[in-house]
Amino acid sequence: MGRGRLAASLVVFLVVVAALWGTIFALGWTPQLGLDLQGGVSITLTPEEGQTVNQDVLDQTVAIIRNRIDALGVAEPEITRQGETVQVQLPGLTDQAQAEQVIGRTAQLQFRPVLARIPPNDPQYAEAGPPCDQTSDSVPPPDREVVLCENTRELASPENPEPAVLPPDQREKLRVGPVALSGTDVADATAELDPSGFNWQVNLELDGEGAGKFAQVTGELACKDIADPQRQFAIVLDGIVESAPGVSEEVVCNQGITGGTAIITTGGGEAEAKELALVLRTGALPIQLEIQESTSVSPTLGRSSLQAGLLAGFLGLAFVAVYLVALYRGIGFAAVLELAMFGVIVLGLIIVLGNTVGFALTLAGIAGIIVSVGIAADSSIIYRERFRDELRAGRTVRTAADKAFANAFRTNLTGNTVSFLAAIVLYVLAVGPVRGFAFTLGLSTLIDTLLMATFTRSLFGLIARTPALVRSPAMGMRAGVATPMSDRELTGSAAR
């Protein structure tokens, strides 16, 4: 390859790198950091005992959890499954309680007709169903009558925008019939203020089948007397009656409410209504999960880990740079430039991937990059040692540089192919932080191969074609060659 083509190749390469970083600066992008670097919440979930758990159920559970987390706005969550255990890592999230509530909530939604109301002063109150201060993890059977407690709240007001739930001994119990509709009939759910402007409610949109069921059951309830409790429709979430609205007197008997809409009036605040809408919109978990472990990672610890990782990388790079310059002099300094360009490209691509496909850099990922620095240094050393071998064989500097590149690149390509395949296997088979290590290692290996084929070849080739640099002892072009060579033999000017 001639001097002009090498120069053109180098210029194109530098323009591409400049465009990469120009885009990053123009858009204000920064690296997306993982849980261990910026802090957050880590939750480990396991299925409760006595449930039928298979591959499909677990995959569906993971998908629903992922949808819920996406709706929370968490950047680059990591959700992995190890056997029947589901691990959720949420970088940047500080509200651990909210994460536990949203992720682990079963959200089994049921619509049941009310058969009777049992107030606290009723003689049958104590015997009718379990006490309201007892929580049950089981969902009430859908095909039977059950007695459930109503989640009654104080009235909201401007002074009390987040009304508290009444004490357990003041809540009514409702005897309700079999399930008429379920959460699977819900097409969408949104939270908004009710017409009074004080209470928040969840508006449900039912799918085609759900709309038909809703019209049928409300049509049957509309035939009851307006003061009859059996004209009410209980909305049950995870075994608790969230509300029991009555069917309006305007609804025609046996015709019901058409249009496929329903309302859950919880009486709670904005946060509760939005959380409920989120859980209903993303779907109910097909199995009951329990939180095996929940930890909150401090951002301070993350920053310390990041600083330690970066310090290790910079120290390693500095030691390698000193070694290359001491061993190869000027062409060793060129190798340092190659390593610096390697770092610039790796960092740029990590930033771009983090802001486009959501890749988050973890401490394990930094370890993968540090390991790849050694791979990049090996590539530069292989090229220079091949160059010296070619000089010893009697070739001119220019010819030796070209011949050395061909041989070194084959060696580099073979070694990097093995490393890249190993990174792929590790990424596919591993879980958790190990995948971050495998990803950055594979990415860095690809960059090293492309860098050697472009920047390294062009830079070294131009040096070998510049007589002043070739003759300079500081460049070290003649270092390591046993037999002294003339300037003409070194540059090959007579032959070319």
TIMI-89321 format. One record per residue (C-alpha): residue in one letter; x, z, y. Coordinates in steps of 0.001 Angstrom, whole numbers. Each point is the difference from the previous one (the first is absolute). Layout:
<pts>
{'a' {X Z Y}};
...
</pts>
This chain:
<pts>
{'m' {0 0 0}};
{'g' {1440 -1030 3372}};
{'r' {594 2204 3012}};
{'g' {-3019 -1385 1859}};
{'r' {-2403 710 -2868}};
{'l' {1386 3512 -420}};
{'a' {-433 692 3706}};
{'a' {-3550 -1395 -67}};
{'s' {-843 2120 -3045}};
{'l' {1314 3126 1728}};
{'v' {-1962 -729 3184}};
{'v' {-3249 -590 -1904}};
{'f' {507 3232 -1904}};
{'l' {575 2008 3188}};
{'v' {-3048 -1610 1658}};
{'v' {-2212 1027 -2941}};
{'v' {1286 3578 137}};
{'a' {-511 71 3780}};
{'a' {-3567 -1282 -470}};
{'l' {-640 2715 -2578}};
{'w' {1063 2781 2332}};
{'g' {-1554 -1666 3013}};
{'t' {-3361 152 -1777}};
{'i' {554 3646 -898}};
{'f' {811 983 3585}};
{'a' {-2788 -2125 1465}};
{'l' {-2644 1607 -2217}};
{'g' {1482 3479 277}};
{'w' {266 416 -3740}};
{'t' {1746 2990 -1548}};
{'p' {721 882 -3652}};
{'q' {-2913 1460 -1937}};
{'l' {1189 3235 -1569}};
{'g' {-1183 1521 -3259}};
{'l' {-1223 3522 -702}};
{'d' {3454 1476 -535}};
{'l' {1271 -1302 3345}};
{'q' {-2898 599 2400}};
{'g' {-1905 2768 -1769}};
{'g' {-3570 -55 -1224}};
{'v' {-2108 1126 -2933}};
{'s' {597 -399 -3729}};
{'i' {-2875 629 -2422}};
{'t' {18 -115 -3793}};
{'l' {-3393 -451 -1694}};
{'t' {-954 411 -3652}};
{'p' {-3366 -606 -1753}};
{'e' {-1971 3091 -863}};
{'e' {-295 856 -3678}};
{'g' {-2832 -1308 -2141}};
{'q' {-237 -3447 1618}};
{'t' {391 -3436 -1523}};
{'v' {3021 -1517 1705}};
{'n' {1330 -3463 -742}};
{'q' {2092 -2662 1685}};
{'d' {-2920 -1665 1804}};
{'v' {-1349 3309 1334}};
{'l' {3401 1012 1328}};
{'d' {567 -3392 1628}};
{'q' {-3411 242 1675}};
{'t' {803 3534 1170}};
{'v' {3301 -1109 1540}};
{'a' {-1707 -2931 1739}};
{'i' {-2664 2251 1539}};
{'i' {2589 2530 1157}};
{'r' {2017 -2820 1558}};
{'n' {-3083 -1253 1884}};
{'r' {-681 3490 1337}};
{'i' {3591 434 1164}};
{'d' {9 -3427 1651}};
{'a' {-3092 1010 1925}};
{'l' {1802 3156 1162}};
{'g' {2581 -2232 1681}};
{'v' {3050 1302 -1881}};
{'a' {2920 -2428 246}};
{'e' {1486 -1049 -3327}};
{'p' {-1462 2597 -2390}};
{'e' {1569 104 -3424}};
{'i' {-2431 432 -2886}};
{'t' {1477 31 -3480}};
{'r' {-1359 821 -3427}};
{'q' {2046 1691 -2698}};
{'g' {-2086 216 -3141}};
{'e' {-3217 1728 1091}};
{'t' {1628 1544 3072}};
{'v' {-510 -1614 3404}};
{'q' {2539 738 2735}};
{'v' {-891 -727 3617}};
{'q' {2574 77 2788}};
{'l' {-1215 -300 3579}};
{'p' {2845 -376 2513}};
{'g' {-747 1122 3528}};
{'l' {-3222 1865 -847}};
{'t' {-8 3623 1185}};
{'d' {-3488 1186 -1002}};
{'q' {523 1063 -3601}};
{'a' {-3515 1429 -390}};
{'q' {-1618 -3250 1136}};
{'a' {2114 -1992 -2444}};
{'e' {-1001 2249 -2901}};
{'q' {-3674 -170 938}};
{'v' {-171 -3772 416}};
{'i' {2154 -918 -2996}};
{'g' {-1373 2406 -2577}};
{'r' {-3667 -60 935}};
{'t' {-2185 -1472 -2703}};
{'a' {-2794 -1020 2405}};
{'q' {-2659 -344 -2682}};
{'l' {-2970 -1015 2145}};
{'q' {-3524 393 -1365}};
{'f' {-3456 -530 1490}};
{'r' {-2592 2234 -1658}};
{'p' {-3677 653 792}};
{'v' {-728 3608 989}};
{'l' {-2397 1791 -2340}};
{'a' {-69 3437 1670}};
{'r' {1760 2076 2644}};
{'i' {1034 3546 -839}};
{'p' {734 2081 3125}};
{'p' {2209 3124 -199}};
{'n' {-3040 2319 243}};
{'d' {-1670 -1594 -3053}};
{'p' {-185 2395 -3003}};
{'q' {1339 -2767 -2235}};
{'y' {2988 -708 2260}};
{'a' {2573 2012 -1969}};
{'e' {-1005 -1457 -3374}};
{'a' {-319 -3566 1253}};
{'g' {3397 -1590 -533}};
{'p' {3444 1448 654}};
{'p' {754 1991 3173}};
{'c' {887 -2112 3026}};
{'d' {3370 1719 389}};
{'q' {1143 -1422 -3320}};
{'t' {1632 -3403 1}};
{'s' {-109 -2251 -3016}};
{'d' {2409 -2815 -788}};
{'s' {-2541 -1753 -2191}};
{'v' {-2417 -2606 1292}};
{'p' {-3663 782 -769}};
{'p' {-1369 -2131 -2845}};
{'p' {-1778 -3051 1424}};
{'d' {-2863 -127 -2494}};
{'r' {-1349 3555 309}};
{'e' {-1666 2304 2481}};
{'v' {2458 2439 1594}};
{'v' {19 2728 2624}};
{'l' {2537 -532 2773}};
{'c' {922 1809 3194}};
{'e' {-534 -1640 3371}};
{'n' {2979 -254 2336}};
{'t' {-2004 1450 2893}};
{'r' {1736 269 3367}};
{'e' {-627 1566 3344}};
{'l' {-1390 -2335 2634}};
{'a' {2587 -1915 1991}};
{'s' {177 321 3762}};
{'p' {2402 -866 2817}};
{'e' {1463 3507 -324}};
{'n' {135 -262 -3800}};
{'p' {984 -3600 -889}};
{'e' {1305 1045 -3450}};
{'p' {-2873 2062 -1433}};
{'a' {917 2360 -2822}};
{'v' {-1652 56 -3405}};
{'l' {-2450 2866 -470}};
{'p' {1087 2862 -2272}};
{'p' {-742 -623 -3715}};
{'d' {-2803 2584 -152}};
{'q' {-1829 -1778 2830}};
{'r' {0 -3483 -1508}};
{'e' {-3037 -1458 -1682}};
{'k' {26 -1274 -3557}};
{'l' {-1700 -3245 -934}};
{'r' {-1358 -1033 -3341}};
{'v' {624 -3728 -199}};
{'g' {-927 -2690 -2476}};
{'p' {2165 -2565 -1813}};
{'v' {2239 -2303 2018}};
{'a' {-1837 -2898 1623}};
{'l' {3068 -1580 1642}};
{'s' {3730 652 -275}};
{'g' {3139 -652 1984}};
{'t' {499 -3302 -1787}};
{'d' {-3027 -1342 1890}};
{'v' {1721 557 3374}};
{'a' {1481 -3125 1615}};
{'d' {1370 1624 3190}};
{'a' {53 3303 1868}};
{'t' {704 727 3678}};
{'a' {-37 3199 2068}};
{'e' {-1694 253 3389}};
{'l' {-1905 2413 2211}};
{'d' {-3695 436 -616}};
{'p' {-2529 -741 2811}};
{'s' {230 3602 1261}};
{'g' {3674 -532 799}};
{'f' {1038 3295 -1619}};
{'n' {-8 -490 -3764}};
{'w' {2063 -2520 -1910}};
{'q' {-1536 -2023 -2791}};
{'v' {1141 -2509 -2602}};
{'n' {-1866 -3308 -99}};
{'l' {-117 -1601 -3423}};
{'e' {-554 -3641 -805}};
{'l' {-1259 -590 -3525}};
{'d' {694 -3064 -2081}};
{'g' {-2772 -2248 -1288}};
{'e' {-785 2061 -3100}};
{'g' {320 3272 1908}};
{'a' {-2368 -1228 2727}};
{'g' {-2645 -757 -2618}};
{'k' {365 3430 -1614}};
{'f' {-164 1687 3401}};
{'a' {-3174 -1844 971}};
{'q' {-1624 929 -3312}};
{'v' {788 3719 93}};
{'t' {-887 415 3700}};
{'g' {-3238 -1848 -677}};
{'e' {-868 2531 -2688}};
{'l' {922 2930 2248}};
{'a' {-2115 -1416 2856}};
{'c' {-3094 535 -2155}};
{'k' {522 3779 194}};
{'d' {-1565 2179 2707}};
{'i' {2032 108 3208}};
{'a' {561 3793 -353}};
{'d' {887 -170 -3702}};
{'p' {3681 750 -762}};
{'q' {-236 -2711 -2656}};
{'r' {-118 -2529 2817}};
{'q' {3686 756 600}};
{'f' {3004 -1836 -1365}};
{'a' {3141 2050 -775}};
{'i' {3384 -1582 695}};
{'v' {2436 1737 -2362}};
{'l' {3766 -230 340}};
{'d' {2145 1618 -2687}};
{'g' {-2825 2301 -1074}};
{'i' {-943 1155 3526}};
{'v' {-3121 -1109 1854}};
{'e' {1411 -1312 3281}};
{'s' {-3446 -730 1415}};
{'a' {-3567 -425 -1169}};
{'p' {-1813 -2224 2493}};
{'g' {-3722 -495 -337}};
{'v' {-1584 -3421 -204}};
{'s' {-1608 -831 3317}};
{'e' {-3781 -153 175}};
{'e' {387 -3577 1214}};
{'v' {1291 -1073 -3412}};
{'v' {-2716 -1710 -2028}};
{'c' {-864 1436 -3408}};
{'n' {1425 -2099 -2887}};
{'q' {1829 -2199 2497}};
{'g' {2792 2286 1106}};
{'i' {2915 -534 2366}};
{'t' {1359 -3510 -107}};
{'g' {3161 -1375 1556}};
{'g' {2476 1803 -2247}};
{'t' {1119 2761 2388}};
{'a' {146 3785 -302}};
{'i' {1349 2896 2021}};
{'i' {1887 3153 -1001}};
{'t' {-460 2698 2631}};
{'t' {2643 2603 -811}};
{'g' {-294 1971 3226}};
{'g' {3808 199 111}};
{'g' {2460 -1242 2563}};
{'e' {1671 -3335 568}};
{'a' {2931 606 -2342}};
{'e' {-2221 920 -2937}};
{'a' {-2340 -2957 541}};
{'k' {2876 -2499 218}};
{'e' {1690 1463 -3053}};
{'l' {-3251 -197 -1980}};
{'a' {-575 -3604 1102}};
{'l' {3552 -871 -1017}};
{'v' {-368 1478 -3477}};
{'l' {-3373 -1644 -580}};
{'r' {1201 -3355 1313}};
{'t' {3035 -111 -2270}};
{'g' {-1918 1096 -3052}};
{'a' {-227 2995 -2275}};
{'l' {2826 993 -2278}};
{'p' {-910 -806 -3610}};
{'i' {1576 3248 -1256}};
{'q' {389 3565 1210}};
{'l' {3515 673 1287}};
{'e' {1741 3260 681}};
{'i' {2969 486 2279}};
{'q' {2949 1024 -2134}};
{'e' {2419 212 2893}};
{'s' {-253 -522 3728}};
{'t' {2984 295 2318}};
{'s' {623 -700 3645}};
{'v' {3411 -1434 897}};
{'s' {1337 1042 3383}};
{'p' {994 -2802 2405}};
{'t' {3057 2125 873}};
{'l' {1161 -175 -3608}};
{'g' {-633 -3758 55}};
{'r' {2106 -479 3107}};
{'s' {2815 2027 -1533}};
{'s' {-130 -2140 -3142}};
{'l' {35 -3178 2083}};
{'q' {2957 1164 2067}};
{'a' {1911 1027 -3123}};
{'g' {-695 -3354 -1656}};
{'l' {1035 -1989 3062}};
{'l' {3142 2107 422}};
{'a' {950 -632 -3624}};
{'g' {-548 -3728 484}};
{'f' {2054 -185 3195}};
{'l' {2860 2045 -1481}};
{'g' {54 -2187 -3093}};
{'l' {-8 -3127 2137}};
{'a' {2816 1382 2199}};
{'f' {2203 829 -2997}};
{'v' {-577 -3432 -1496}};
{'a' {822 -1639 3357}};
{'v' {3269 1931 325}};
{'y' {953 -937 -3544}};
{'l' {-701 -3707 547}};
{'v' {1972 -174 3225}};
{'a' {2932 1904 -1525}};
{'l' {13 -2277 -3041}};
{'y' {-667 -3400 1574}};
{'r' {842 434 3715}};
{'g' {-1823 -2607 2109}};
{'i' {-1963 -1568 -2835}};
{'g' {-921 3566 -946}};
{'f' {-1461 416 3478}};
{'a' {-1989 -3194 -647}};
{'a' {-1304 1719 -3146}};
{'v' {-1095 2931 2170}};
{'l' {-1944 -2466 2154}};
{'e' {-1641 -1291 -3171}};
{'l' {-1017 3546 -971}};
{'a' {-1338 631 3508}};
{'m' {-2065 -3191 -192}};
{'f' {-1213 1110 -3430}};
{'g' {-1228 3283 1483}};
{'v' {-1681 -1741 2946}};
{'i' {-1958 -2323 -2295}};
{'v' {-991 2723 -2475}};
{'l' {-1278 2263 2778}};
{'g' {-1839 -2854 1685}};
{'l' {-1787 -1048 -3182}};
{'i' {-959 3606 -790}};
{'i' {-1573 307 3453}};
{'v' {-1856 -3303 -401}};
{'l' {-1240 877 -3492}};
{'g' {-1112 3420 1189}};
{'n' {-2138 -1492 2766}};
{'t' {-1375 -2963 -1974}};
{'v' {-475 1048 -3628}};
{'g' {232 3766 500}};
{'f' {3351 720 -1657}};
{'a' {1079 3585 724}};
{'l' {3650 985 -30}};
{'t' {697 3126 -2031}};
{'l' {3113 2036 -663}};
{'a' {295 -1746 -3360}};
{'g' {-206 -3328 1818}};
{'i' {2866 1035 2260}};
{'a' {1980 851 -3138}};
{'g' {-655 -3524 -1267}};
{'i' {1325 -1454 3252}};
{'i' {3135 2175 -137}};
{'v' {669 -1167 -3563}};
{'s' {-455 -3603 1117}};
{'v' {2701 465 2656}};
{'g' {2431 282 -2876}};
{'i' {-1374 -3215 -1496}};
{'a' {457 -1805 3322}};
{'a' {3550 1342 322}};
{'d' {772 -1225 -3524}};
{'s' {-1097 -3496 989}};
{'s' {2417 -55 2948}};
{'i' {2854 1374 -2137}};
{'i' {-625 -2546 -2762}};
{'y' {183 -2858 2524}};
{'r' {3237 1214 1514}};
{'e' {1671 668 -3333}};
{'r' {-993 -3469 -1187}};
{'f' {1450 -1371 3232}};
{'r' {3318 1700 -688}};
{'d' {13 -1308 -3562}};
{'e' {-486 -3548 1279}};
{'l' {2870 410 2477}};
{'r' {2286 1218 -2762}};
{'a' {-951 -3084 -1985}};
{'g' {1526 -2106 2799}};
{'r' {-3118 -1150 1862}};
{'t' {-229 -188 3762}};
{'v' {-2008 2585 1932}};
{'r' {-2871 -2386 622}};
{'t' {-166 -1205 -3582}};
{'a' {457 3549 -1294}};
{'a' {-2902 1237 2153}};
{'d' {-2334 -2712 -1332}};
{'k' {1118 384 -3618}};
{'a' {-153 3803 223}};
{'f' {-3551 -118 1306}};
{'a' {-1203 -2156 -2906}};
{'n' {1520 2340 -2567}};
{'a' {-939 3223 1798}};
{'f' {-3579 -1105 589}};
{'r' {-515 -684 -3706}};
{'t' {1290 3473 -809}};
{'n' {-2112 1513 2775}};
{'l' {-3120 -1853 -1133}};
{'t' {436 1149 -3596}};
{'g' {493 3645 947}};
{'n' {-2811 36 2553}};
{'t' {-2389 -1655 -2452}};
{'v' {573 2841 -2452}};
{'s' {-497 2590 2773}};
{'f' {-3154 -1739 1230}};
{'l' {-1536 -182 -3483}};
{'a' {817 3669 -536}};
{'a' {-1720 826 3298}};
{'i' {-3106 -1949 -1073}};
{'v' {-197 1800 -3350}};
{'l' {492 3355 1712}};
{'y' {-2693 -792 2585}};
{'v' {-2540 -1074 -2627}};
{'l' {574 2866 -2421}};
{'a' {718 2852 2399}};
{'v' {-2394 2023 2156}};
{'g' {300 1958 3206}};
{'p' {3182 22 2092}};
{'v' {1982 -1886 -2662}};
{'r' {-1956 -3137 892}};
{'g' {1228 293 3590}};
{'f' {3565 119 -1267}};
{'a' {-587 -3052 -2203}};
{'f' {-1665 -1962 2817}};
{'t' {2742 524 2568}};
{'l' {2683 -645 -2628}};
{'g' {-1612 -3308 -1005}};
{'l' {-588 -1026 3622}};
{'s' {3590 821 953}};
{'t' {1350 -1919 -2988}};
{'l' {-1885 -3125 1081}};
{'i' {1253 377 3570}};
{'d' {3590 380 -1228}};
{'t' {-229 -3272 -1935}};
{'l' {-1472 -1895 2951}};
{'l' {2494 1571 2401}};
{'m' {2963 -1119 -2067}};
{'a' {-1356 -3545 -250}};
{'t' {-475 -257 3772}};
{'f' {1694 2452 2349}};
{'t' {2992 958 -2169}};
{'r' {780 -3576 -997}};
{'s' {-302 -1315 3545}};
{'l' {1981 2811 1622}};
{'f' {2870 -54 -2500}};
{'g' {44 -3799 -95}};
{'l' {331 -209 3794}};
{'i' {2821 2555 -24}};
{'a' {1835 -2037 -2661}};
{'r' {-363 -3126 2172}};
{'t' {1394 1610 3161}};
{'p' {3841 -360 -7}};
{'a' {554 2759 2559}};
{'l' {-1845 2504 -2156}};
{'v' {1654 -1205 -3169}};
{'r' {3506 473 1475}};
{'s' {-774 3425 1497}};
{'p' {1458 2863 -2103}};
{'a' {-2849 2200 1187}};
{'m' {-2516 -2137 -1901}};
{'g' {1778 610 -3307}};
{'m' {-611 -3508 -1318}};
{'r' {3484 -38 -1570}};
{'a' {-105 3622 -1189}};
{'g' {209 441 -3733}};
{'v' {1554 -3428 -599}};
{'a' {3265 337 -1892}};
{'t' {1633 -3325 1071}};
{'p' {311 -660 3764}};
{'m' {-1761 -3169 1123}};
{'s' {524 -2221 2999}};
{'d' {-2610 -395 2720}};
{'r' {-662 -3529 -1195}};
{'e' {-568 1184 -3562}};
{'l' {-2215 2836 1169}};
{'t' {-2310 -2106 2149}};
{'g' {290 -3245 -1952}};
{'s' {319 -1925 3276}};
{'a' {2267 -2690 -1456}};
{'a' {-2403 -848 -2754}};
{'r' {-3050 78 2276}};
</pts>
